[in-house]
């Protein structure tokens, strides 16, 4: 298990946005089950 200090800075994540305003990665994430989204979110926080 990884422990972080309470004052760990937040990572500013910016996803690709098409010219029409769509965010393909966000759309893909929303299609996943809640448990899978949580795992991916934890992985992103680890990076």
CORHUPE-V401653 format. One record per helix or strand of 2 or more residues. SS is the DSSP state (H for helix, E for strand). FROM is the first residue (numbers start at 0). TO is the last residue. If there is no record, write none. Layout:
BEGIN
[[SS	FROM	TO] [SS	FROM	TO]]
END
This chain:
BEGIN
[[H	23	30] [H	33	45]]
END
